[in-house]
Amino acid sequence: MPTQWPDQFEAVVRKHLPMLGDDGVSPELVLADRGLDSIGTINLLVALEDEFDVVFPDELLAATTFETPGALWAVLASLIDR
């Protein structure tokens, strides 16, 4: 399944998944299964805000937002389009 996100999104996500290895980043990949913990989630959030010049509003700071790359990209894309 081809991804619909830009390369810089995948690059930022990859940097925050210590257990990813050579695996690909698919939309349904469970980020916690690849080592994303609570501190990593905060670091990923800050990195994405910096990279894409957005701010995640408090109501979007939910576990479901950071569950998979697909869910995370959907939220981020909605912020970029504002």
PyMOL commands that set and color helices and strands:
alter all, ss='L'
color gray80, all
select helices_A, chain A and resi 7-15+31-34+38-52+58-60+63-66+69-80
alter helices_A, ss='H'
color red, helices_A
deselect
rebuild
show_as cartoon
